[in-house]
Amino acid sequence: MSVLYLLTLLLSLGGMAVLDWRFRLFFWRSPGRAALVLGIGVLFFLAWDLLGIDLGIFYRGETALMTGVQLAPELPLEEVFFLTFLCYLTMILVQAARRVLKPRV
């Protein structure tokens, strides 16, 4: 049992939060709206994962880098943090692209 993967995800989330804070892209631009969007995204992908697990499409891969904690059969704890990182990264990239591609007057 190891926490290396979980720590890597948390470190990555921290890095995203620093970028978000520095450039005011997502949470530091509109905290309430950002929390709602991020929460909906994570819940959507968790439902997707659970459906895939139920259909036998997804399964938990064995690795020594994970904690071994499962929230449901075939759903490791790290998956929630990975999905949070994935959704947060996507929204940071969308907001950054909007800022860069915004027509300048």
C-alpha distances in whole Angstrom, upper triangle without the diagonal:
4,7,9,11,11,13,15,16,17,19,21,22,23,25,27,28,29,31,32,33,35,37,37,36,34,33,36,38,38,35,36,37,34,31,33,33,29,29,31,29,25,27,28,26,23,26,27,23,23,27,25,23,25,28,25,25,21,18,15,14,11,9,6,7,6,5,6,9,12,16,18,17,16,16,12,13,13,16,18,17,18,21,22,22,24,27,27,27,30,32,32,33,36,37,37,39,42,42,43,45,47,51,52,55
4,6,8,9,10,11,13,14,15,17,19,20,22,23,24,26,28,29,30,32,34,34,33,32,31,33,36,36,33,34,35,31,30,32,31,27,27,29,27,24,26,28,25,23,26,26,23,24,27,26,23,27,29,26,26,22,19,15,14,12,9,6,5,5,5,8,10,13,16,19,19,17,16,13,12,11,15,17,15,16,20,20,20,22,25,25,25,28,30,29,31,33,34,34,36,39,39,40,42,44,48,49,52
4,6,5,6,9,10,10,12,14,15,16,18,20,21,22,24,25,27,28,30,31,30,28,27,29,32,32,29,31,31,28,26,28,28,24,24,27,25,21,23,25,23,21,25,25,22,23,26,25,23,26,29,26,26,22,20,16,15,14,11,9,6,6,5,9,10,13,16,18,19,18,16,12,11,9,13,14,12,14,17,17,17,19,22,21,22,25,26,26,28,30,31,31,33,36,36,37,39,41,45,46,49
4,6,5,6,9,10,10,12,14,15,16,18,20,21,23,24,26,27,29,29,28,27,27,29,31,32,29,31,31,28,27,29,28,24,25,27,25,22,24,26,23,22,26,25,22,24,27,26,24,28,29,27,26,22,20,17,15,14,11,9,5,7,8,12,13,16,18,21,21,19,17,14,13,10,14,15,13,13,17,17,16,18,21,21,20,23,25,25,26,29,30,29,31,34,34,35,37,39,43,44,47
4,5,5,6,9,10,11,12,14,15,17,18,20,21,22,24,26,27,28,26,25,25,27,29,30,27,29,29,25,24,26,25,21,22,24,21,19,21,23,19,19,22,22,19,21,24,22,21,25,26,24,23,19,17,14,13,12,10,9,6,6,8,11,12,14,16,18,19,17,15,11,10,7,10,12,10,10,13,14,13,15,18,18,17,20,22,22,23,26,27,27,29,31,32,32,34,37,40,42,45
4,5,5,6,9,10,11,12,14,15,16,18,20,21,22,24,26,26,25,23,22,25,27,27,25,26,26,23,21,24,23,19,19,22,20,17,19,21,18,17,21,21,18,20,23,22,21,24,26,25,23,20,18,15,15,15,12,12,8,7,8,11,11,13,14,17,18,16,14,10,8,6,9,10,8,9,12,12,11,14,16,16,17,20,21,21,23,25,26,26,28,31,31,32,34,36,40,41,44
4,5,5,6,8,10,10,12,14,15,16,18,20,21,22,24,25,24,23,22,24,27,27,25,26,27,23,22,25,24,20,21,24,22,19,22,24,21,20,24,24,22,24,27,26,25,28,30,28,27,23,22,19,18,18,15,14,10,10,10,14,14,16,18,21,22,20,18,14,12,9,13,13,10,11,15,14,12,15,18,17,17,20,22,21,23,25,26,26,28,31,31,31,34,36,39,40,44
4,5,5,6,9,10,11,12,14,15,17,18,20,21,23,24,22,22,21,23,26,27,24,26,27,23,22,25,23,20,21,23,21,18,22,23,20,20,24,23,21,24,26,25,24,28,29,28,26,22,21,18,17,17,15,14,10,11,12,15,16,18,19,22,23,21,18,15,13,10,13,13,10,10,13,13,11,13,16,15,15,18,20,19,20,23,24,23,26,28,28,29,31,33,37,38,41
4,5,5,6,9,10,11,12,14,15,16,18,20,21,21,20,19,18,21,23,24,21,23,23,20,19,21,20,16,17,20,17,15,18,19,17,17,20,20,18,21,24,22,22,25,27,26,24,20,20,17,17,18,15,15,12,11,13,15,15,16,17,20,21,19,16,13,11,8,10,10,7,6,10,9,7,10,13,12,12,15,17,16,18,20,21,21,23,26,26,27,29,31,35,36,39
4,5,5,6,9,10,10,12,14,15,16,18,20,20,19,18,17,19,22,22,20,22,22,19,17,20,20,16,17,20,18,15,19,21,18,18,22,22,20,23,26,25,24,28,30,29,27,23,23,20,20,20,18,18,14,13,14,17,16,18,18,21,23,21,18,15,12,10,12,11,7,9,12,10,8,12,14,12,13,16,17,16,18,21,21,22,24,26,26,27,30,31,35,36,39
4,5,5,6,9,10,11,13,14,15,17,19,19,19,18,17,19,22,23,21,23,24,20,19,22,22,18,20,22,20,18,22,23,21,21,25,25,23,26,29,28,27,31,32,31,29,26,25,22,22,22,20,19,15,15,16,19,19,21,21,24,26,24,21,18,16,13,15,15,11,11,14,13,10,13,15,13,13,17,18,16,18,21,21,21,23,26,25,26,29,30,34,35,38
4,5,5,6,9,10,11,12,14,15,17,18,16,16,16,17,20,21,20,22,22,18,18,21,19,16,18,20,18,16,20,21,19,20,23,23,22,24,27,26,26,29,31,30,27,24,24,22,21,22,20,20,16,16,17,20,20,21,22,24,26,24,21,18,16,13,14,14,10,10,12,11,7,10,13,10,10,13,15,13,14,18,18,17,20,22,22,23,25,27,31,32,35
4,5,5,6,9,10,10,12,14,15,15,14,13,13,15,17,18,16,18,18,15,14,17,16,13,15,17,15,14,17,19,17,18,21,22,21,23,26,25,25,29,30,30,27,24,24,22,22,23,21,22,18,17,18,21,20,21,20,23,25,23,20,18,15,12,13,12,8,9,11,8,6,9,11,8,9,12,13,11,14,16,17,17,19,21,21,22,25,26,30,31,34
4,5,5,6,9,10,10,12,14,15,15,14,13,14,17,18,16,19,20,16,16,19,18,15,17,20,19,17,21,22,21,21,25,25,24,27,29,29,29,32,34,33,31,28,28,25,25,26,24,23,20,19,20,23,22,23,23,26,28,26,23,21,18,15,17,15,12,13,14,12,10,13,14,11,11,15,15,13,16,18,18,17,21,22,22,23,26,27,31,31,34
4,5,5,6,9,10,11,12,14,13,14,13,14,17,19,17,21,21,17,17,21,19,17,19,22,20,19,22,24,22,23,26,26,25,28,31,30,30,34,35,34,32,29,29,27,26,27,25,24,21,21,22,25,24,26,26,28,30,28,25,23,20,17,18,17,14,14,16,13,10,13,14,11,10,14,14,11,14,17,16,15,18,20,20,20,23,25,28,29,32
4,5,5,6,9,10,11,11,10,10,11,12,14,16,15,18,17,14,15,18,16,13,16,19,16,16,20,21,19,21,24,24,23,26,29,28,29,32,33,33,30,27,28,26,26,27,26,26,22,22,23,25,25,25,25,27,30,27,24,22,20,17,17,16,13,13,14,11,8,10,11,8,7,11,10,8,10,13,13,12,15,17,17,18,21,22,26,26,30
4,5,5,6,8,10,10,10,9,8,9,12,14,12,15,16,12,13,16,15,13,16,18,17,17,20,22,21,22,25,25,25,27,30,30,30,33,35,35,32,29,30,28,28,30,28,28,24,23,24,27,25,26,25,28,31,29,25,23,21,18,19,17,14,15,15,12,10,13,13,9,10,13,12,9,13,15,14,14,17,18,17,19,22,23,26,27,30
4,5,5,6,9,10,10,11,11,10,13,15,15,18,18,15,16,20,19,17,19,22,21,20,24,25,24,25,29,29,28,31,33,33,34,37,38,38,35,32,33,31,31,32,30,29,25,25,26,29,28,29,28,31,34,32,29,26,24,21,22,20,17,18,18,15,13,16,16,12,12,15,14,11,14,16,15,14,17,19,17,19,22,23,26,26,29
4,5,5,6,8,8,10,11,10,12,15,15,18,18,15,17,20,18,16,20,22,20,20,24,25,24,25,28,28,28,31,33,33,34,37,38,37,35,32,33,31,31,32,30,30,27,26,28,30,30,30,30,32,35,33,29,27,25,22,22,21,18,18,18,16,13,15,15,11,10,13,12,8,11,13,12,10,14,15,14,15,18,19,23,23,26
4,6,6,5,5,6,7,7,9,11,11,15,14,11,13,16,15,14,17,19,18,18,22,23,22,24,27,27,27,30,32,32,33,35,37,37,34,32,33,31,32,33,31,32,28,27,28,31,30,30,29,31,34,32,29,27,25,22,22,20,17,18,17,14,13,14,13,10,10,12,10,7,10,12,10,9,13,14,13,15,18,18,22,22,25
4,6,5,7,8,8,6,9,11,11,15,15,13,15,18,17,16,19,21,20,21,24,25,25,26,29,30,30,32,35,35,36,38,40,40,38,35,36,34,34,36,34,34,30,29,30,32,31,32,31,34,36,35,31,29,26,24,25,22,20,20,20,17,16,18,17,13,13,16,13,11,14,15,13,12,16,17,15,17,20,20,23,23,26
4,6,8,11,11,9,11,14,15,18,18,16,18,21,20,19,22,24,23,24,27,28,28,29,32,32,32,35,37,37,38,41,42,42,40,37,38,36,36,37,35,35,31,31,32,35,34,35,34,36,39,37,34,32,29,27,27,25,22,22,23,20,18,19,19,15,15,17,15,12,14,16,13,12,16,16,14,15,19,19,22,21,24
4,5,9,10,8,9,13,14,17,17,15,17,20,19,18,21,23,22,23,26,27,27,29,31,31,32,35,36,36,38,40,41,42,39,36,38,36,36,38,36,36,33,32,33,36,35,35,34,37,39,37,34,32,30,27,27,26,23,23,22,20,18,19,18,14,14,15,13,10,12,13,10,9,12,13,10,12,15,15,18,18,21
4,6,7,5,5,9,10,14,13,12,14,17,16,16,19,21,20,21,24,25,25,27,30,30,31,33,35,35,37,39,40,41,38,36,37,36,37,38,37,37,33,32,33,36,34,34,33,36,38,36,33,32,29,27,27,24,22,22,22,19,17,18,17,13,14,15,12,9,12,13,9,10,13,13,11,13,16,16,19,19,21
4,7,6,6,9,10,13,12,10,13,15,13,13,17,18,17,19,22,22,22,25,27,27,28,30,32,32,34,36,37,38,35,33,34,34,34,36,35,35,32,31,32,34,33,33,31,33,36,34,31,30,27,25,24,22,20,20,19,16,15,16,14,11,11,11,8,6,9,9,6,7,10,10,9,12,14,14,17,18,21
4,6,5,6,7,10,9,6,9,11,10,10,13,15,14,16,18,19,20,21,24,24,25,28,29,30,31,33,35,35,33,31,32,31,32,34,33,34,30,29,30,32,30,30,28,30,33,31,28,27,25,23,22,20,18,18,17,14,13,14,11,8,10,10,7,6,10,9,7,9,12,12,12,15,16,16,20,21,23
4,5,5,4,8,8,5,7,10,10,10,12,15,14,15,18,19,20,21,24,25,25,27,29,30,31,33,35,36,34,31,32,31,32,34,33,34,30,28,29,31,29,29,27,29,32,31,27,26,24,22,22,19,17,18,17,13,13,15,12,9,12,13,10,9,13,13,11,13,16,15,15,18,20,20,23,24,26
4,6,6,10,10,9,11,14,14,13,16,18,18,19,22,23,24,25,27,28,29,31,33,34,35,37,39,39,37,35,36,35,36,37,36,36,32,31,31,34,32,32,30,33,36,35,31,30,27,25,25,22,20,21,20,17,16,18,16,13,14,16,12,11,14,15,12,13,16,16,15,18,20,19,23,23,25
4,6,9,9,8,11,13,13,14,16,18,18,20,22,23,24,26,28,29,30,32,33,34,36,38,39,40,38,36,37,36,37,39,38,38,35,34,34,36,34,34,32,34,37,36,32,32,29,27,27,24,22,23,21,18,18,19,16,14,15,15,12,11,14,13,10,12,15,13,12,16,18,16,20,20,22
4,6,6,6,9,10,11,12,14,16,16,18,20,21,22,24,26,27,28,30,32,33,34,36,37,39,37,34,36,35,37,39,38,39,35,33,34,35,33,33,30,33,36,35,31,31,28,27,26,23,22,23,21,17,18,19,16,14,16,16,12,12,16,14,12,14,17,15,15,19,20,19,22,22,24
4,6,5,6,9,10,10,12,14,15,16,18,20,21,22,24,25,27,28,30,31,32,34,36,37,35,33,34,33,35,37,36,36,33,31,31,33,30,30,27,30,33,32,29,28,25,24,24,20,19,21,19,15,17,18,15,13,16,16,13,13,17,16,14,16,19,18,18,21,23,22,25,26,28
4,5,5,6,9,10,11,12,14,15,17,18,20,21,22,24,26,27,29,30,31,33,35,36,35,32,34,33,35,37,37,37,34,32,31,33,30,30,27,29,32,32,28,28,25,25,24,20,20,21,19,16,18,19,16,14,17,17,14,15,19,17,16,19,21,20,20,24,25,24,27,28,29
4,5,5,6,9,10,11,12,14,15,16,18,20,21,23,24,26,27,29,30,31,33,35,33,31,33,32,34,37,36,37,34,32,32,33,31,30,27,29,32,31,28,28,26,25,23,20,20,21,18,15,17,17,14,13,16,15,12,13,16,15,13,17,18,17,18,21,22,21,24,26,27
4,5,5,6,8,10,11,12,14,15,17,18,20,21,22,24,26,27,28,30,32,33,31,29,30,30,31,33,33,34,31,29,29,30,28,27,25,27,30,29,25,25,23,22,20,17,17,17,15,12,13,14,11,9,12,12,9,10,13,12,11,14,16,16,16,20,21,20,24,25,27
4,6,5,6,8,10,10,12,14,15,16,18,20,21,22,24,25,27,28,30,31,30,27,29,28,30,32,31,32,29,27,27,28,26,25,22,24,27,27,23,23,20,20,19,15,15,16,14,11,13,14,11,10,14,14,11,13,16,15,15,18,20,19,20,23,24,24,28,29,31
4,6,5,6,9,10,11,12,14,15,16,18,20,21,22,24,26,27,28,30,29,27,28,28,30,33,33,34,31,28,28,29,27,25,22,24,27,27,23,24,21,21,19,16,16,18,15,12,15,15,12,12,15,14,12,15,17,16,16,19,21,20,21,24,25,24,28,30,31
4,5,5,6,9,10,11,12,14,15,16,18,20,21,23,24,26,27,29,27,25,27,27,29,31,31,33,30,28,28,29,27,25,23,24,27,26,22,23,21,20,18,15,16,16,13,11,13,13,9,9,12,11,9,12,14,13,13,16,17,17,19,21,22,22,25,27,30
4,6,5,6,9,10,11,12,14,15,16,18,20,21,22,24,26,27,25,23,24,24,26,28,28,29,26,24,24,25,23,22,20,21,24,23,20,20,18,17,15,12,12,12,10,7,10,10,6,7,10,10,8,11,13,13,13,16,18,18,19,22,23,23,27,29,31
4,5,5,6,8,10,10,12,14,15,16,18,20,21,22,24,26,24,22,23,23,25,28,28,29,26,24,24,24,22,20,18,19,22,22,18,18,16,16,14,11,12,13,10,8,12,12,9,10,13,13,12,15,17,17,17,20,22,21,23,26,26,27,30,32,35
4,6,5,6,9,10,10,12,14,15,16,18,20,21,22,24,23,21,23,23,26,28,29,31,28,25,26,26,24,22,19,20,22,22,19,20,18,18,16,13,14,15,11,10,13,13,9,11,14,13,12,16,17,16,17,20,21,21,23,26,26,26,30,32,34
4,6,5,6,9,10,11,12,14,15,16,18,20,21,22,21,19,21,21,23,26,26,28,26,23,24,24,23,21,18,19,21,20,17,18,17,16,13,11,12,12,8,8,11,9,6,9,12,10,10,13,15,14,16,18,19,19,22,24,24,25,28,31,33
4,5,5,6,9,10,10,12,14,15,16,18,20,21,19,17,18,18,21,23,23,25,23,20,20,21,19,17,15,16,18,17,14,14,13,13,10,7,9,9,6,6,9,9,7,9,12,12,12,15,16,16,18,20,21,22,24,26,27,28,31,34,36
4,5,5,6,8,10,10,12,14,15,16,18,20,19,17,18,19,22,24,25,27,25,22,22,22,19,17,14,15,17,17,14,15,14,15,12,9,12,12,9,9,13,12,10,13,16,15,15,18,20,19,21,24,24,25,27,29,30,30,34,36,39
4,5,5,6,9,10,11,12,14,15,17,18,17,16,18,19,22,25,26,28,26,23,24,23,21,19,16,16,18,17,15,17,16,16,13,11,14,13,10,11,14,12,10,14,16,14,15,18,19,18,20,23,23,24,26,28,28,29,33,35,38
4,5,5,6,9,10,10,12,14,15,16,14,13,15,16,18,21,22,24,22,20,21,21,19,17,15,15,16,15,12,14,14,13,10,9,12,10,7,9,12,10,9,13,14,13,15,18,18,18,21,23,23,24,27,28,28,30,33,36,38
4,5,5,6,9,10,10,12,14,15,14,12,13,14,17,20,21,23,21,18,19,18,16,13,11,11,13,12,9,11,11,12,8,7,11,10,8,10,13,12,12,15,17,16,17,20,21,21,23,26,26,27,30,31,32,33,36,39,42
4,5,5,6,9,10,10,12,14,13,12,14,16,19,22,23,26,24,21,22,21,19,16,13,12,14,13,11,14,15,15,12,11,15,14,11,13,16,15,14,17,19,18,19,23,23,23,25,28,28,29,31,33,33,34,37,40,43
4,6,5,6,9,10,11,12,11,10,13,15,17,21,22,25,24,21,22,21,20,17,15,14,14,13,12,14,16,16,12,12,15,14,11,14,16,14,14,17,19,17,19,22,22,22,25,27,27,28,31,32,32,33,36,39,42
4,5,5,6,8,10,10,9,7,9,11,14,17,19,22,20,18,19,18,16,13,12,11,11,9,8,11,13,13,9,10,13,12,10,13,15,14,14,18,19,18,20,23,23,23,26,28,28,29,32,33,33,35,38,41,44
4,5,5,6,9,10,10,8,10,12,15,18,20,23,22,19,19,18,16,13,11,9,9,9,8,11,13,14,11,12,15,15,13,16,18,17,17,20,22,21,23,26,26,27,29,31,31,32,35,36,37,38,41,44,47
4,5,5,6,9,9,9,11,14,17,20,23,26,25,22,23,21,20,16,15,12,12,11,11,15,17,18,14,15,18,17,15,18,20,19,19,22,23,22,24,27,27,27,30,32,32,33,36,37,37,38,41,44,47
4,5,5,6,5,5,8,11,14,18,20,23,23,21,22,20,19,16,15,13,12,10,11,14,16,17,13,15,18,16,15,18,20,18,19,22,23,22,24,27,27,27,30,32,31,33,36,36,36,38,41,44,47
4,5,5,6,5,6,9,12,15,18,21,21,18,19,17,16,13,13,10,8,7,8,12,15,15,13,14,18,16,15,19,21,19,20,23,24,24,26,29,29,29,32,34,34,35,38,39,39,41,44,47,50
4,5,8,8,9,12,16,18,22,25,25,22,22,20,19,15,14,11,9,9,11,15,17,19,16,17,21,20,18,21,24,22,23,26,27,26,28,31,32,32,34,36,36,37,40,41,41,43,46,49,52
4,6,8,10,14,16,19,23,26,26,24,25,22,22,18,18,14,13,12,13,17,20,21,18,19,23,21,20,23,25,23,24,27,28,27,29,32,32,32,35,37,36,37,40,41,41,43,46,49,52
4,6,7,11,13,16,19,23,23,21,22,20,20,17,17,14,11,10,12,15,19,19,17,19,22,20,20,23,25,23,24,27,28,27,30,32,32,32,35,37,37,38,41,42,42,44,47,50,53
4,7,10,12,16,19,22,22,21,22,20,20,17,18,15,13,11,12,15,19,18,15,18,21,18,18,21,22,20,22,25,25,24,27,30,29,29,33,34,33,35,38,38,38,40,44,47,50
4,7,9,13,15,19,19,17,19,17,17,14,15,13,11,8,9,12,15,15,12,15,17,15,15,18,19,18,19,23,23,22,25,27,27,28,31,32,32,34,36,37,37,39,43,45,49
4,6,9,13,16,16,14,16,14,14,12,13,11,9,5,8,10,13,13,12,15,17,15,16,19,20,19,21,24,24,24,27,29,29,30,33,34,34,36,39,39,39,42,45,48,51
4,6,9,12,13,11,12,10,11,9,11,11,8,5,7,7,11,11,10,13,15,14,15,18,19,18,21,23,23,24,27,28,28,30,33,33,34,36,38,39,39,42,45,48,51
4,6,10,11,10,12,10,13,12,15,14,12,8,10,9,13,12,12,15,16,14,16,19,19,19,22,24,24,25,28,29,29,31,33,34,34,37,39,39,40,42,46,48,51
4,7,9,8,11,9,12,12,15,15,13,10,12,10,13,13,13,17,18,16,19,21,21,21,24,26,26,27,30,31,31,33,36,36,37,39,41,41,42,45,48,50,54
4,5,6,9,9,12,13,17,17,16,13,14,11,13,12,14,17,17,16,18,21,20,21,24,25,25,26,29,30,30,32,35,34,36,38,40,40,41,44,47,49,53
4,6,8,9,12,14,18,19,18,16,16,13,14,13,15,18,18,17,20,22,21,22,26,26,26,28,31,31,31,34,36,36,37,40,41,41,43,45,49,50,54
4,7,9,12,14,17,19,18,16,15,12,12,10,13,16,14,14,17,19,18,19,22,23,22,25,27,27,28,31,32,32,34,36,37,37,39,42,45,47,50
4,6,8,10,13,15,15,13,12,8,9,7,10,13,12,12,15,17,16,18,21,21,22,24,26,26,27,30,32,32,33,36,37,37,39,41,45,47,50
4,5,9,11,14,14,13,12,8,8,8,11,13,13,14,17,17,18,20,22,23,23,26,28,28,29,32,33,33,35,37,38,39,41,43,47,48,51
4,6,10,12,11,10,10,7,8,9,11,14,14,15,17,19,20,21,23,24,25,27,29,30,31,33,35,36,37,39,40,41,43,45,49,50,54
4,7,9,10,10,9,6,6,8,10,12,13,14,16,17,19,20,22,23,24,26,28,29,31,32,34,35,36,38,40,41,42,44,48,49,53
4,5,7,7,5,4,5,9,9,11,13,14,15,17,18,20,21,23,24,25,27,29,30,31,33,34,36,37,39,40,42,43,47,49,52
4,7,8,6,6,6,9,9,9,12,14,14,15,18,19,20,21,23,24,26,27,29,30,32,33,35,36,38,39,40,42,45,48,50
4,6,5,7,9,12,11,11,15,16,15,17,20,20,21,23,25,26,27,29,31,31,33,35,36,37,39,41,42,43,47,49,52
4,6,8,11,13,12,14,17,17,17,20,22,22,23,25,27,27,29,31,32,33,35,37,38,39,41,43,43,45,49,51,54
4,6,10,11,10,12,15,15,15,18,20,19,21,23,24,25,27,29,30,31,33,35,35,37,39,40,41,43,46,49,52
4,7,8,7,9,12,12,12,14,16,16,18,20,21,22,24,26,27,28,30,32,33,34,36,37,38,40,43,46,49
4,5,6,8,10,10,12,14,15,16,18,19,21,22,24,25,26,28,30,31,32,34,36,37,38,40,43,45,49
4,5,6,7,9,11,12,13,15,16,18,19,21,22,23,25,27,28,29,31,33,34,35,37,38,42,44,47
4,5,5,6,9,10,11,12,14,15,16,18,20,21,22,24,26,27,28,30,31,32,34,36,40,41,45
4,5,5,6,8,10,10,12,14,15,16,18,20,21,22,24,25,27,28,30,31,32,34,38,40,43
4,5,5,6,9,10,11,12,14,15,17,18,20,21,23,24,26,27,29,30,31,33,37,38,41
4,5,5,6,9,10,10,12,14,15,16,18,20,21,22,24,26,27,28,30,31,35,37,40
4,5,5,6,9,10,10,12,14,15,16,18,20,21,22,24,26,27,28,30,34,35,39
4,5,5,6,8,10,11,12,14,15,16,18,20,21,23,24,26,27,28,32,34,37
4,5,5,6,8,10,11,12,14,15,17,18,20,21,23,24,26,27,31,32,35
4,6,5,6,8,10,10,12,14,15,16,18,20,21,22,24,25,29,31,34
4,6,5,6,9,10,11,12,14,15,16,18,20,21,22,24,28,30,33
4,5,5,6,9,10,11,12,14,15,17,18,20,21,22,26,28,31
4,5,5,6,9,10,11,12,14,15,17,18,20,21,25,26,29
4,6,5,6,9,10,10,12,14,15,16,18,20,23,25,28
4,5,5,6,9,10,10,12,14,15,16,18,22,24,27
4,5,5,6,8,10,10,12,14,15,16,20,22,25
4,6,5,6,9,10,11,12,14,15,19,21,24
4,5,5,6,8,10,10,12,14,17,19,23
4,6,5,6,9,10,10,12,15,18,21
4,5,5,6,9,10,10,14,16,19
4,5,5,6,9,10,13,15,18
4,5,5,6,8,12,14,17
4,6,5,6,9,12,15
4,6,5,9,10,13
4,6,8,10,13
4,6,9,12
4,6,9
4,6
4
